[in-house]
């Protein structure tokens, strides 16, 4: 069994030292770097391509979620969050973290997280190789602190909201932390089309197309919602119109 290559990221020295001491008791684990801030973490991951990131959430300048956004997609290792706060657990779920450990970390919980990481590496992590995965059939979306299972076919359109995206169903919507490019890859390209840099629509939900200025369209969906389709992204929509 190859050693699990780990990078530890925490702005507190004593927290890093504790994790290192605990990992010294674990067989086939190699701590290849320890980082005191998010920028160091991004550099270490890019250079060293570790298997696992033990990542603090709250750090100055760049927090743990900022680290994840900054790491190139192809270089992203598995992530176990290590934090003093439990309020970020659902966000950790959104980014497909292996585990979420609360400080002070105890040896049994760390061992459990390490074994989960090993298992995921053995079976292959679908989020690390999106180009080979089938489109997502359902999404787990958070609302009012709860997770809701939503079938992809229920989604009418997706719109960008800064660093977030709003997933719109017929009668409700969900905000998630994700990019439009990432969601476009996860959605079925035969059913969904990017029609604007900030909009993806379900083609089955299109009721009407209204010509607009400059070659744009206004797309009317089955629930009456209006989505602008820019001419830059019109080719996919034109192919749908022509059948």
N, C-alpha and C positions, 0 to 999 in steps of 0.2 A: 504494500500500500504506500503510495506516494505521500509525503508530508503535506499537510494542509498549510498553505502559505497565507499568513494573516498580517494585516495592517491594522494597528490600533490607533484610533483618533479620539483625543480628548484634550481639552484645554487645561485640565487639572493634572498636575504631575502625579499626585498620589493615586488618582484613579487609574492612570496608565500603569503605574508600578504594581497596583493590585492585580490588574488583569494579567500582566506579565508573570507575576508569581503564581497565579492560578493556572496559567497555561503551561508553566514549566512542569506541572504534574501530569499533563495530558500527553499521551504518546502520539507521535507522528504529527506534531504541530510545530511550525516554524514561524516565529514572529519576524517578518522581514523588514518592518519599519514601525516606528511609533511617531505620531504627528501631534503637534500641539494646536493646530488650527486647520480650518478647511482648505486653505490654499496649499498647505503642505500635503494634505491628504490627496488632493487632486493630482499633484505632481507625483507623489509616491505611487498612486494607483496606475497612472499613465506609464511610468518608467518600469515598475516592477511586476505589473499584471498579477496581483495576488488572487487567491481563490476566495478570500473572505475579508470583509471590512467590519471591524468592531467599532461602531460609530456613535459618538455622542450626538445628541440632538442640539442642545443649546450651547452655542459657542459664539464668541464675538466675530463680527464682520461677515462670516459665512457659516450658517448653521448646517446641521446634518443634511437637511433636505436640499439646501443649496449645493452641498458637495455632490449629491446624487445628480442634480441637474447639470452640474459643470463637467462631470466625467463623460467622455465620449461613449456613445452607446455600445460600441463594440468592445470597450475596455471595462465595462461595468462588472465588478465582482459581485458575489453574494453579499448581503448586508444583514448584520445583526445590530439593532440599535441598543445602545447602553445609555440609560438616562435616569435622572432622579425624578422624572415626571411621567405620570401615566396618561396624561391628556393627549399625547401625540400618538397613541397606539393605533387609532383608526387611520391616521395619515400614513403610518408605517405599513399598515395593511394595503393601502392604496398603491404603494410603490413596491409591493411584492417582497417585503423584507422576510427573511427566514425566521426571525424571532425578535422579541422585544424584552430586554432585560432591565429590571429596575435596580438602581444602586441602593445600598452596597450589594454588588453581585456576589452570590454564593456559589461555591464550587459545583454543586449538583445542577443548578440551573445553567451555568456556563457549559457544563458537559453536555447537557441536553441540547443546547443551541448548537454546539460543535457537531454533535451527531446528526442533527437535522441538516446542517450544512453539508456534511459528508454524503448523506443520503441524496440530497438534491443534486449534488455534483455527479453522483453515480447514475442517477436516472436521467439527468439532463434537465436543465432549467429552461422552460419554454420562453420565459421573458428575455433571456440572454441571446436567443437566436430567433428573433421575430420573423426573419425572412423565410424560415422553413415551417412556420406554424400555420395551422388552419385558422380562418377567421374566428373571432370569439363569438360563441352562440349566446352567451349571457354575460352580464356585468353585475358585480356587487357594488352598489352605490349607497353612499351614506346620506342620511337625512335625519335631523333631530337626534343625533347620537346613535342611530340604529342603522344596520346594513340591510339593504333591500336587493333581492335578486330580480334583475330586469332582463328579459329576453332582448337580444339585439334587434329583432324584428319590430319591437315596440317603439324603438327610437325613431322619431320623426326627423329631427335635425339636431345638429351640434353646433354651438357657436362659441367662439373664443371670448374669454373674459380675462384679459391680462395674462397672468401666470396660471389661470384656471380655464376650464371649459365648462359650459353649461350643456348638459344632456337633456333634451326636451322630448317628453312623451306627449301623448294626446292631451292629458289633463294635469300634468305635473312636471317638474324639472328637478335636476340634481346638479350641484356644483362639485367638480372634482379637480384635483391638482394633476393636470396632464396637458400635453401639447397637442395641437391639431395634427401634426405629422404622426405622432405616436398613435392617436386614435384612428387616423386614416389607415394606418397599417393593420390595426386590430379589427377594423370593420370589413365586412365582405365587400370587395370591390365590384362584385356583380350586382349588389343591391344599393350600395352607398356611393355617392359621388361628391368630391370636393368641388364646390361651385364658386368659392370665394376663399381668399386666404384665411378668412375667419368663419367659414361656414361649410358644413358637410350635411347633405340631405339624404334621406331615404327615398330613392326613386319610386318605390311603390306608394309613397305618400303624396306624390305630386298630383295635384288636381288641375292646375292651370298654369300656363306661362304667359306673362304679359311683357311684350317688348318694352325696353326702356332706353334711355339715352346712351349714345356711344356704343351700341351693340350689347348692352347689358340686358338681363331679364329680371323681372320680379317673379319669383316662383311662389305660387299659392299652394299651400299644403292642405291636406284633407281636413284639418282642424281650423282652417282659416288663417293660419300664420303665414306671414310674408317674409321671404328670404331673398336677398339680392344675389344674383348670379353674375359675376363679372365676366367680361369677354375673355379675360386671360384664362379662365377655367371653363370656358363654354364648350369645348370640344366633347367632353364626356356627356354633357347635357344634350348637345346636338345629336350625338349617336343614339341616345335614348329616344329622342323625338322621332328619328328616322326608323327606329326599330332595328 
